[in-house]
Amino acid sequence: MYKLHIALCALVLAHWCGAQRIVLSETTFDFGDIENVHTVTREITVRNEGDADLKLGKIKASCGCTAALIDRTTIPPGEEAALSVSFNPSGFMGRQNKKVFIASNDPTRKKAEIAFTVNIKPVWFLKPSEISFKLKEDASGYVSLQQEVEIHNATTETITLTGTSSRRKEITGVLPEEKQIAPGNFVTAVVSIDPSMRVKNSTYVMVKIDGNVGDASAYLKLTAKVKGPPR
């Protein structure tokens, strides 16, 4: 029985040692301080240090703001693939932590993980970044149907506003007639609520404001809080 146990252990060890093995050039990194305009990219090397073909499966990111593209999904023993990890800072500010997950047929590491951090400095921004629509005490309507929001340009380039969108059709944004914002200036947009809109509990609606900062497409996120009836 002892000899059989030793033989089985030897077979298992041979299986692990002779299999494909994924090795990443780095598993953590920091993009550092960036502006909330341009996408940043990091190149990661994915190497097969086993002696059988390494086959990569789905590559997923923890956020839609992050993209991961690889130049091939089958890596022969001793060879490499290039993984490009990109982060779009639009709509974010401050410190962010994101991850990328790589599935493979490595028997010891079915899902490899890359974690990165980034600190986003807003160079165009909304003031305020959150507004609210509050019902009157008798719930007959809203205290105000419109809120003004300033769009500031602290970059060195002219910003051209291109549109707005909302996750709820009852909340709409209207840009000013003057769509261009010179460096150091701001314009005012108006966000409105349909007076017929009602919610049982307070809810948050994201309003997106799109623009071109120089030759880069970017966007800002405004949070509109719709308060439920008084209790």
KOLRO-611225 format. One record per residue (C-alpha): residue in one letter; x, z, y; residue number from 1. Coordinates in steps of 0.5 Angstrom, whole numbers, plus 500, padded with zeros to 3 digits. Each point is the difference from the previous one (the first is absolute). Layout:
! KOLRO-611225
<pt><code>A</code><u>X</u><w>Z</w><v>Y</v><pos>NUM</pos></pt>
...
! end
This chain:
! KOLRO-611225
<pt><code>M</code><u>500</u><w>500</w><v>500</v><pos>1</pos></pt>
<pt><code>Y</code><u>506</u><w>502</w><v>505</v><pos>2</pos></pt>
<pt><code>K</code><u>503</u><w>493</w><v>498</v><pos>3</pos></pt>
<pt><code>L</code><u>494</u><w>496</w><v>502</v><pos>4</pos></pt>
<pt><code>H</code><u>499</u><w>504</w><v>506</v><pos>5</pos></pt>
<pt><code>I</code><u>507</u><w>498</w><v>502</v><pos>6</pos></pt>
<pt><code>A</code><u>499</u><w>493</w><v>498</v><pos>7</pos></pt>
<pt><code>L</code><u>493</u><w>500</w><v>505</v><pos>8</pos></pt>
<pt><code>C</code><u>504</u><w>503</w><v>506</v><pos>9</pos></pt>
<pt><code>A</code><u>505</u><w>494</w><v>499</v><pos>10</pos></pt>
<pt><code>L</code><u>495</u><w>495</w><v>500</v><pos>11</pos></pt>
<pt><code>V</code><u>497</u><w>502</w><v>506</v><pos>12</pos></pt>
<pt><code>L</code><u>506</u><w>501</w><v>504</v><pos>13</pos></pt>
<pt><code>A</code><u>502</u><w>493</w><v>498</v><pos>14</pos></pt>
<pt><code>H</code><u>494</u><w>498</w><v>502</v><pos>15</pos></pt>
<pt><code>W</code><u>500</u><w>503</w><v>507</v><pos>16</pos></pt>
<pt><code>C</code><u>508</u><w>498</w><v>501</v><pos>17</pos></pt>
<pt><code>G</code><u>499</u><w>493</w><v>498</v><pos>18</pos></pt>
<pt><code>A</code><u>493</u><w>499</w><v>505</v><pos>19</pos></pt>
<pt><code>Q</code><u>500</u><w>497</w><v>506</v><pos>20</pos></pt>
<pt><code>R</code><u>501</u><w>505</w><v>506</v><pos>21</pos></pt>
<pt><code>I</code><u>498</u><w>499</w><v>507</v><pos>22</pos></pt>
<pt><code>V</code><u>505</u><w>503</w><v>506</v><pos>23</pos></pt>
<pt><code>L</code><u>499</u><w>499</w><v>507</v><pos>24</pos></pt>
<pt><code>S</code><u>505</u><w>500</w><v>506</v><pos>25</pos></pt>
<pt><code>E</code><u>496</u><w>505</w><v>503</v><pos>26</pos></pt>
<pt><code>T</code><u>494</u><w>504</w><v>499</v><pos>27</pos></pt>
<pt><code>T</code><u>500</u><w>504</w><v>507</v><pos>28</pos></pt>
<pt><code>F</code><u>501</u><w>497</w><v>507</v><pos>29</pos></pt>
<pt><code>D</code><u>498</u><w>501</w><v>507</v><pos>30</pos></pt>
<pt><code>F</code><u>499</u><w>494</w><v>505</v><pos>31</pos></pt>
<pt><code>G</code><u>501</u><w>505</w><v>506</v><pos>32</pos></pt>
<pt><code>D</code><u>497</u><w>499</w><v>507</v><pos>33</pos></pt>
<pt><code>I</code><u>496</u><w>494</w><v>501</v><pos>34</pos></pt>
<pt><code>E</code><u>495</u><w>497</w><v>505</v><pos>35</pos></pt>
<pt><code>N</code><u>492</u><w>499</w><v>498</v><pos>36</pos></pt>
<pt><code>V</code><u>501</u><w>493</w><v>500</v><pos>37</pos></pt>
<pt><code>H</code><u>505</u><w>496</w><v>496</v><pos>38</pos></pt>
<pt><code>T</code><u>500</u><w>500</w><v>492</v><pos>39</pos></pt>
<pt><code>V</code><u>506</u><w>503</w><v>497</v><pos>40</pos></pt>
<pt><code>T</code><u>503</u><w>498</w><v>493</v><pos>41</pos></pt>
<pt><code>R</code><u>505</u><w>503</w><v>495</v><pos>42</pos></pt>
<pt><code>E</code><u>503</u><w>497</w><v>494</v><pos>43</pos></pt>
<pt><code>I</code><u>501</u><w>503</w><v>494</v><pos>44</pos></pt>
<pt><code>T</code><u>504</u><w>498</w><v>493</v><pos>45</pos></pt>
<pt><code>V</code><u>496</u><w>501</w><v>494</v><pos>46</pos></pt>
<pt><code>R</code><u>505</u><w>500</w><v>494</v><pos>47</pos></pt>
<pt><code>N</code><u>499</u><w>499</w><v>493</v><pos>48</pos></pt>
<pt><code>E</code><u>506</u><w>505</w><v>496</v><pos>49</pos></pt>
<pt><code>G</code><u>497</u><w>499</w><v>493</v><pos>50</pos></pt>
<pt><code>D</code><u>501</u><w>495</w><v>495</v><pos>51</pos></pt>
<pt><code>A</code><u>493</u><w>497</w><v>500</v><pos>52</pos></pt>
<pt><code>D</code><u>496</u><w>496</w><v>505</v><pos>53</pos></pt>
<pt><code>L</code><u>497</u><w>505</w><v>505</v><pos>54</pos></pt>
<pt><code>K</code><u>493</u><w>498</w><v>502</v><pos>55</pos></pt>
<pt><code>L</code><u>497</u><w>502</w><v>506</v><pos>56</pos></pt>
<pt><code>G</code><u>492</u><w>501</w><v>501</v><pos>57</pos></pt>
<pt><code>K</code><u>496</u><w>502</w><v>506</v><pos>58</pos></pt>
<pt><code>I</code><u>503</u><w>502</w><v>506</v><pos>59</pos></pt>
<pt><code>K</code><u>496</u><w>504</w><v>505</v><pos>60</pos></pt>
<pt><code>A</code><u>501</u><w>504</w><v>506</v><pos>61</pos></pt>
<pt><code>S</code><u>496</u><w>506</w><v>502</v><pos>62</pos></pt>
<pt><code>C</code><u>498</u><w>497</w><v>507</v><pos>63</pos></pt>
<pt><code>G</code><u>497</u><w>493</w><v>502</v><pos>64</pos></pt>
<pt><code>C</code><u>505</u><w>500</w><v>505</v><pos>65</pos></pt>
<pt><code>T</code><u>506</u><w>500</w><v>495</v><pos>66</pos></pt>
<pt><code>A</code><u>502</u><w>493</w><v>496</v><pos>67</pos></pt>
<pt><code>A</code><u>504</u><w>499</w><v>495</v><pos>68</pos></pt>
<pt><code>L</code><u>503</u><w>493</w><v>497</v><pos>69</pos></pt>
<pt><code>I</code><u>505</u><w>499</w><v>495</v><pos>70</pos></pt>
<pt><code>D</code><u>503</u><w>493</w><v>498</v><pos>71</pos></pt>
<pt><code>R</code><u>499</u><w>501</w><v>493</v><pos>72</pos></pt>
<pt><code>T</code><u>496</u><w>504</w><v>495</v><pos>73</pos></pt>
<pt><code>T</code><u>505</u><w>499</w><v>493</v><pos>74</pos></pt>
<pt><code>I</code><u>507</u><w>503</w><v>501</v><pos>75</pos></pt>
<pt><code>P</code><u>505</u><w>498</w><v>494</v><pos>76</pos></pt>
<pt><code>P</code><u>505</u><w>505</w><v>498</v><pos>77</pos></pt>
<pt><code>G</code><u>505</u><w>502</w><v>506</v><pos>78</pos></pt>
<pt><code>E</code><u>497</u><w>496</w><v>505</v><pos>79</pos></pt>
<pt><code>E</code><u>496</u><w>501</w><v>506</v><pos>80</pos></pt>
<pt><code>A</code><u>494</u><w>499</w><v>504</v><pos>81</pos></pt>
<pt><code>A</code><u>499</u><w>500</w><v>508</v><pos>82</pos></pt>
<pt><code>L</code><u>494</u><w>505</w><v>502</v><pos>83</pos></pt>
<pt><code>S</code><u>498</u><w>499</w><v>507</v><pos>84</pos></pt>
<pt><code>V</code><u>496</u><w>506</w><v>503</v><pos>85</pos></pt>
<pt><code>S</code><u>497</u><w>499</w><v>507</v><pos>86</pos></pt>
<pt><code>F</code><u>496</u><w>505</w><v>504</v><pos>87</pos></pt>
<pt><code>N</code><u>495</u><w>498</w><v>506</v><pos>88</pos></pt>
<pt><code>P</code><u>500</u><w>506</w><v>505</v><pos>89</pos></pt>
<pt><code>S</code><u>493</u><w>497</w><v>504</v><pos>90</pos></pt>
<pt><code>G</code><u>495</u><w>506</w><v>500</v><pos>91</pos></pt>
<pt><code>F</code><u>505</u><w>505</w><v>499</v><pos>92</pos></pt>
<pt><code>M</code><u>504</u><w>505</w><v>504</v><pos>93</pos></pt>
<pt><code>G</code><u>505</u><w>506</w><v>498</v><pos>94</pos></pt>
<pt><code>R</code><u>503</u><w>502</w><v>494</v><pos>95</pos></pt>
<pt><code>Q</code><u>497</u><w>496</w><v>493</v><pos>96</pos></pt>
<pt><code>N</code><u>502</u><w>501</w><v>493</v><pos>97</pos></pt>
<pt><code>K</code><u>498</u><w>494</w><v>495</v><pos>98</pos></pt>
<pt><code>K</code><u>502</u><w>498</w><v>493</v><pos>99</pos></pt>
<pt><code>V</code><u>501</u><w>494</w><v>496</v><pos>100</pos></pt>
<pt><code>F</code><u>498</u><w>500</w><v>492</v><pos>101</pos></pt>
<pt><code>I</code><u>503</u><w>495</w><v>495</v><pos>102</pos></pt>
<pt><code>A</code><u>498</u><w>499</w><v>493</v><pos>103</pos></pt>
<pt><code>S</code><u>504</u><w>498</w><v>495</v><pos>104</pos></pt>
<pt><code>N</code><u>501</u><w>500</w><v>492</v><pos>105</pos></pt>
<pt><code>D</code><u>506</u><w>505</w><v>501</v><pos>106</pos></pt>
<pt><code>P</code><u>498</u><w>505</w><v>494</v><pos>107</pos></pt>
<pt><code>T</code><u>503</u><w>506</w><v>504</v><pos>108</pos></pt>
<pt><code>R</code><u>497</u><w>498</w><v>507</v><pos>109</pos></pt>
<pt><code>K</code><u>494</u><w>496</w><v>500</v><pos>110</pos></pt>
<pt><code>K</code><u>499</u><w>501</w><v>507</v><pos>111</pos></pt>
<pt><code>A</code><u>506</u><w>500</w><v>505</v><pos>112</pos></pt>
<pt><code>E</code><u>499</u><w>503</w><v>507</v><pos>113</pos></pt>
<pt><code>I</code><u>502</u><w>498</w><v>507</v><pos>114</pos></pt>
<pt><code>A</code><u>499</u><w>505</w><v>506</v><pos>115</pos></pt>
<pt><code>F</code><u>501</u><w>499</w><v>507</v><pos>116</pos></pt>
<pt><code>T</code><u>499</u><w>503</w><v>507</v><pos>117</pos></pt>
<pt><code>V</code><u>500</u><w>497</w><v>507</v><pos>118</pos></pt>
<pt><code>N</code><u>498</u><w>503</w><v>507</v><pos>119</pos></pt>
<pt><code>I</code><u>496</u><w>495</w><v>504</v><pos>120</pos></pt>
<pt><code>K</code><u>501</u><w>501</w><v>508</v><pos>121</pos></pt>
<pt><code>P</code><u>494</u><w>497</w><v>503</v><pos>122</pos></pt>
<pt><code>V</code><u>502</u><w>495</w><v>505</v><pos>123</pos></pt>
<pt><code>W</code><u>492</u><w>497</w><v>501</v><pos>124</pos></pt>
<pt><code>F</code><u>495</u><w>505</w><v>499</v><pos>125</pos></pt>
<pt><code>L</code><u>493</u><w>502</w><v>502</v><pos>126</pos></pt>
<pt><code>K</code><u>498</u><w>506</w><v>505</v><pos>127</pos></pt>
<pt><code>P</code><u>496</u><w>503</w><v>497</v><pos>128</pos></pt>
<pt><code>S</code><u>501</u><w>499</w><v>493</v><pos>129</pos></pt>
<pt><code>E</code><u>494</u><w>503</w><v>498</v><pos>130</pos></pt>
<pt><code>I</code><u>493</u><w>500</w><v>503</v><pos>131</pos></pt>
<pt><code>S</code><u>493</u><w>503</w><v>498</v><pos>132</pos></pt>
<pt><code>F</code><u>493</u><w>498</w><v>500</v><pos>133</pos></pt>
<pt><code>K</code><u>495</u><w>506</w><v>501</v><pos>134</pos></pt>
<pt><code>L</code><u>493</u><w>501</w><v>499</v><pos>135</pos></pt>
<pt><code>K</code><u>496</u><w>503</w><v>505</v><pos>136</pos></pt>
<pt><code>E</code><u>497</u><w>507</w><v>498</v><pos>137</pos></pt>
<pt><code>D</code><u>493</u><w>497</w><v>499</v><pos>138</pos></pt>
<pt><code>A</code><u>503</u><w>495</w><v>495</v><pos>139</pos></pt>
<pt><code>S</code><u>497</u><w>495</w><v>505</v><pos>140</pos></pt>
<pt><code>G</code><u>506</u><w>496</w><v>501</v><pos>141</pos></pt>
<pt><code>Y</code><u>507</u><w>500</w><v>501</v><pos>142</pos></pt>
<pt><code>V</code><u>503</u><w>503</w><v>507</v><pos>143</pos></pt>
<pt><code>S</code><u>504</u><w>494</w><v>501</v><pos>144</pos></pt>
<pt><code>L</code><u>500</u><w>493</w><v>497</v><pos>145</pos></pt>
<pt><code>Q</code><u>506</u><w>498</w><v>502</v><pos>146</pos></pt>
<pt><code>Q</code><u>507</u><w>503</w><v>501</v><pos>147</pos></pt>
<pt><code>E</code><u>506</u><w>497</w><v>503</v><pos>148</pos></pt>
<pt><code>V</code><u>507</u><w>499</w><v>497</v><pos>149</pos></pt>
<pt><code>E</code><u>507</u><w>498</w><v>504</v><pos>150</pos></pt>
<pt><code>I</code><u>505</u><w>496</w><v>496</v><pos>151</pos></pt>
<pt><code>H</code><u>507</u><w>501</w><v>502</v><pos>152</pos></pt>
<pt><code>N</code><u>506</u><w>496</w><v>500</v><pos>153</pos></pt>
<pt><code>A</code><u>506</u><w>504</w><v>500</v><pos>154</pos></pt>
<pt><code>T</code><u>504</u><w>494</w><v>497</v><pos>155</pos></pt>
<pt><code>T</code><u>505</u><w>495</w><v>504</v><pos>156</pos></pt>
<pt><code>E</code><u>495</u><w>494</w><v>498</v><pos>157</pos></pt>
<pt><code>T</code><u>493</u><w>498</w><v>502</v><pos>158</pos></pt>
<pt><code>I</code><u>495</u><w>501</w><v>495</v><pos>159</pos></pt>
<pt><code>T</code><u>494</u><w>496</w><v>499</v><pos>160</pos></pt>
<pt><code>L</code><u>494</u><w>503</w><v>497</v><pos>161</pos></pt>
<pt><code>T</code><u>496</u><w>495</w><v>495</v><pos>162</pos></pt>
<pt><code>G</code><u>494</u><w>504</w><v>497</v><pos>163</pos></pt>
<pt><code>T</code><u>497</u><w>506</w><v>498</v><pos>164</pos></pt>
<pt><code>S</code><u>496</u><w>502</w><v>493</v><pos>165</pos></pt>
<pt><code>S</code><u>497</u><w>506</w><v>497</v><pos>166</pos></pt>
<pt><code>R</code><u>498</u><w>503</w><v>493</v><pos>167</pos></pt>
<pt><code>R</code><u>493</u><w>501</w><v>503</v><pos>168</pos></pt>
<pt><code>K</code><u>496</u><w>495</w><v>503</v><pos>169</pos></pt>
<pt><code>E</code><u>496</u><w>505</w><v>505</v><pos>170</pos></pt>
<pt><code>I</code><u>507</u><w>501</w><v>503</v><pos>171</pos></pt>
<pt><code>T</code><u>503</u><w>495</w><v>504</v><pos>172</pos></pt>
<pt><code>G</code><u>506</u><w>499</w><v>505</v><pos>173</pos></pt>
<pt><code>V</code><u>500</u><w>495</w><v>506</v><pos>174</pos></pt>
<pt><code>L</code><u>507</u><w>498</w><v>503</v><pos>175</pos></pt>
<pt><code>P</code><u>501</u><w>499</w><v>507</v><pos>176</pos></pt>
<pt><code>E</code><u>500</u><w>493</w><v>503</v><pos>177</pos></pt>
<pt><code>E</code><u>507</u><w>501</w><v>501</v><pos>178</pos></pt>
<pt><code>K</code><u>503</u><w>499</w><v>493</v><pos>179</pos></pt>
<pt><code>Q</code><u>508</u><w>501</w><v>502</v><pos>180</pos></pt>
<pt><code>I</code><u>503</u><w>506</w><v>502</v><pos>181</pos></pt>
<pt><code>A</code><u>507</u><w>500</w><v>504</v><pos>182</pos></pt>
<pt><code>P</code><u>505</u><w>505</w><v>498</v><pos>183</pos></pt>
<pt><code>G</code><u>499</u><w>507</w><v>503</v><pos>184</pos></pt>
<pt><code>N</code><u>492</u><w>498</w><v>501</v><pos>185</pos></pt>
<pt><code>F</code><u>494</u><w>502</w><v>497</v><pos>186</pos></pt>
<pt><code>V</code><u>493</u><w>497</w><v>499</v><pos>187</pos></pt>
<pt><code>T</code><u>493</u><w>503</w><v>498</v><pos>188</pos></pt>
<pt><code>A</code><u>496</u><w>498</w><v>494</v><pos>189</pos></pt>
<pt><code>V</code><u>492</u><w>503</w><v>499</v><pos>190</pos></pt>
<pt><code>V</code><u>498</u><w>502</w><v>493</v><pos>191</pos></pt>
<pt><code>S</code><u>492</u><w>501</w><v>499</v><pos>192</pos></pt>
<pt><code>I</code><u>496</u><w>502</w><v>495</v><pos>193</pos></pt>
<pt><code>D</code><u>493</u><w>497</w><v>498</v><pos>194</pos></pt>
<pt><code>P</code><u>495</u><w>506</w><v>503</v><pos>195</pos></pt>
<pt><code>S</code><u>496</u><w>499</w><v>493</v><pos>196</pos></pt>
<pt><code>M</code><u>506</u><w>502</w><v>496</v><pos>197</pos></pt>
<pt><code>R</code><u>499</u><w>507</w><v>497</v><pos>198</pos></pt>
<pt><code>V</code><u>504</u><w>504</w><v>495</v><pos>199</pos></pt>
<pt><code>K</code><u>498</u><w>506</w><v>496</v><pos>200</pos></pt>
<pt><code>N</code><u>507</u><w>503</w><v>501</v><pos>201</pos></pt>
<pt><code>S</code><u>505</u><w>499</w><v>505</v><pos>202</pos></pt>
<pt><code>T</code><u>504</u><w>494</w><v>497</v><pos>203</pos></pt>
<pt><code>Y</code><u>507</u><w>496</w><v>503</v><pos>204</pos></pt>
<pt><code>V</code><u>500</u><w>492</w><v>501</v><pos>205</pos></pt>
<pt><code>M</code><u>506</u><w>497</w><v>501</v><pos>206</pos></pt>
<pt><code>V</code><u>501</u><w>494</w><v>505</v><pos>207</pos></pt>
<pt><code>K</code><u>505</u><w>496</w><v>500</v><pos>208</pos></pt>
<pt><code>I</code><u>503</u><w>496</w><v>506</v><pos>209</pos></pt>
<pt><code>D</code><u>505</u><w>494</w><v>499</v><pos>210</pos></pt>
<pt><code>G</code><u>505</u><w>497</w><v>504</v><pos>211</pos></pt>
<pt><code>N</code><u>507</u><w>496</w><v>501</v><pos>212</pos></pt>
<pt><code>V</code><u>506</u><w>504</w><v>502</v><pos>213</pos></pt>
<pt><code>G</code><u>504</u><w>495</w><v>502</v><pos>214</pos></pt>
<pt><code>D</code><u>501</u><w>495</w><v>493</v><pos>215</pos></pt>
<pt><code>A</code><u>497</u><w>506</w><v>496</v><pos>216</pos></pt>
<pt><code>S</code><u>493</u><w>501</w><v>498</v><pos>217</pos></pt>
<pt><code>A</code><u>498</u><w>508</w><v>500</v><pos>218</pos></pt>
<pt><code>Y</code><u>494</u><w>504</w><v>500</v><pos>219</pos></pt>
<pt><code>L</code><u>498</u><w>507</w><v>503</v><pos>220</pos></pt>
<pt><code>K</code><u>495</u><w>505</w><v>496</v><pos>221</pos></pt>
<pt><code>L</code><u>495</u><w>503</w><v>504</v><pos>222</pos></pt>
<pt><code>T</code><u>496</u><w>506</w><v>497</v><pos>223</pos></pt>
<pt><code>A</code><u>492</u><w>500</w><v>502</v><pos>224</pos></pt>
<pt><code>K</code><u>497</u><w>507</w><v>498</v><pos>225</pos></pt>
<pt><code>V</code><u>492</u><w>499</w><v>500</v><pos>226</pos></pt>
<pt><code>K</code><u>497</u><w>507</w><v>500</v><pos>227</pos></pt>
<pt><code>G</code><u>494</u><w>502</w><v>495</v><pos>228</pos></pt>
<pt><code>P</code><u>494</u><w>503</w><v>503</v><pos>229</pos></pt>
<pt><code>P</code><u>501</u><w>507</w><v>503</v><pos>230</pos></pt>
<pt><code>R</code><u>499</u><w>506</w><v>495</v><pos>231</pos></pt>
! end
